[in-house]
Amino acid sequence: MRALLGTRSPEEIADSLVTGTKLDQAPLARFSCSRAAQSAIAAYHDPLLDFARILDAPARAVRTDYENTVKAVITKNAALIAKARFALEGKGTYPDATFTLRLSYGAVAGYEENGRTVAPTTNFAGAYAHATGRDPFKLPDSWLKAEKAVDPNVQLNFVSTNDIIGGNSGSP
C-alpha cells in the first residue's frame, strides 16, 4: 500500500490521477499506445499509466495467489461444496449448472419503467425504428441492407420473469 499511496489517501491519489492524465484529451495517444510496441508504451508517461505500472506486479501476484489457493480448491471440490450447500440450504437454492443444462421458468411479461408500460416483446420494426447508426442502437450493415426483405412483424426479442440472477451462463 505504501508503494501505491505513499502518504496520500486513496481519494487524493484518485483525484491526482484523474486531473493529471492526458489520456482523456488525446484519443490518438490512446490509440497509439494500444497499437505500439511494449518499449514504446513503457517510454510513454502519464499519471494513470505510471500508476498502473506500479500496481501491475502486486496485482498479478495477488491474482495468482487467489487462483492457486482459492479458485483451484473451489474448482477441485465443486461437487463437495454443492453437496454441503444443499445439506445446509435444502431445496431452496439452485444447483450449480456449470457445464450442465439449467431449466428456468417464468412468464413472458412486460414491466414498468419511468411510469410507462414496456411491452414484453419487440419486433424487427421496432429495431429498425430505433436504429440511430450509433451504439447502442447501431444495426449491422447486413441488417440495414436486408431491411426490405425482413418481415417487420416478426418477434425479435422478449423479456420474462425468469430468475436469471446468480450465474446463468449466457443469461439474456
Contacts in CASP RR format, 6 or more apart in sequence:
PFRMAT RR
TARGET T0000
AUTHOR 0000-0000-0000
METHOD contacts of the structure
MODEL  1
MRALLGTRSPEEIADSLVTGTKLDQAPLARFSCSRAAQSAIAAYHDPLLD
FARILDAPARAVRTDYENTVKAVITKNAALIAKARFALEGKGTYPDATFT
LRLSYGAVAGYEENGRTVAPTTNFAGAYAHATGRDPFKLPDSWLKAEKAV
DPNVQLNFVSTNDIIGGNSGSP
3 54 0 8 1.000
3 58 0 8 1.000
4 13 0 8 1.000
4 51 0 8 1.000
4 54 0 8 1.000
4 55 0 8 1.000
4 58 0 8 1.000
5 13 0 8 1.000
8 16 0 8 1.000
13 51 0 8 1.000
16 47 0 8 1.000
17 47 0 8 1.000
17 48 0 8 1.000
17 51 0 8 1.000
20 47 0 8 1.000
21 46 0 8 1.000
21 47 0 8 1.000
21 48 0 8 1.000
22 29 0 8 1.000
22 46 0 8 1.000
23 29 0 8 1.000
23 30 0 8 1.000
23 46 0 8 1.000
23 48 0 8 1.000
23 49 0 8 1.000
29 44 0 8 1.000
32 40 0 8 1.000
33 40 0 8 1.000
33 41 0 8 1.000
33 44 0 8 1.000
33 49 0 8 1.000
36 44 0 8 1.000
41 49 0 8 1.000
74 81 0 8 1.000
78 96 0 8 1.000
78 98 0 8 1.000
82 95 0 8 1.000
82 96 0 8 1.000
85 93 0 8 1.000
86 93 0 8 1.000
86 95 0 8 1.000
94 102 0 8 1.000
94 163 0 8 1.000
94 166 0 8 1.000
95 102 0 8 1.000
97 168 0 8 1.000
97 169 0 8 1.000
98 169 0 8 1.000
102 168 0 8 1.000
104 162 0 8 1.000
104 163 0 8 1.000
104 164 0 8 1.000
104 168 0 8 1.000
105 162 0 8 1.000
106 160 0 8 1.000
106 161 0 8 1.000
106 162 0 8 1.000
106 163 0 8 1.000
107 160 0 8 1.000
107 161 0 8 1.000
108 120 0 8 1.000
108 121 0 8 1.000
108 158 0 8 1.000
108 159 0 8 1.000
108 160 0 8 1.000
109 120 0 8 1.000
109 159 0 8 1.000
109 160 0 8 1.000
109 161 0 8 1.000
110 117 0 8 1.000
110 118 0 8 1.000
110 119 0 8 1.000
110 120 0 8 1.000
110 159 0 8 1.000
111 117 0 8 1.000
111 118 0 8 1.000
111 120 0 8 1.000
111 159 0 8 1.000
112 118 0 8 1.000
118 159 0 8 1.000
120 158 0 8 1.000
120 159 0 8 1.000
120 160 0 8 1.000
121 155 0 8 1.000
121 156 0 8 1.000
121 157 0 8 1.000
121 158 0 8 1.000
122 155 0 8 1.000
122 156 0 8 1.000
122 157 0 8 1.000
122 158 0 8 1.000
123 152 0 8 1.000
123 153 0 8 1.000
123 154 0 8 1.000
123 155 0 8 1.000
123 156 0 8 1.000
124 150 0 8 1.000
124 151 0 8 1.000
124 152 0 8 1.000
124 153 0 8 1.000
124 154 0 8 1.000
124 156 0 8 1.000
125 152 0 8 1.000
125 153 0 8 1.000
126 152 0 8 1.000
126 156 0 8 1.000
127 139 0 8 1.000
127 143 0 8 1.000
127 156 0 8 1.000
128 139 0 8 1.000
128 147 0 8 1.000
128 152 0 8 1.000
130 137 0 8 1.000
131 137 0 8 1.000
131 138 0 8 1.000
131 139 0 8 1.000
131 144 0 8 1.000
132 138 0 8 1.000
133 139 0 8 1.000
143 150 0 8 1.000
159 172 0 8 1.000
164 171 0 8 1.000
164 172 0 8 1.000
END
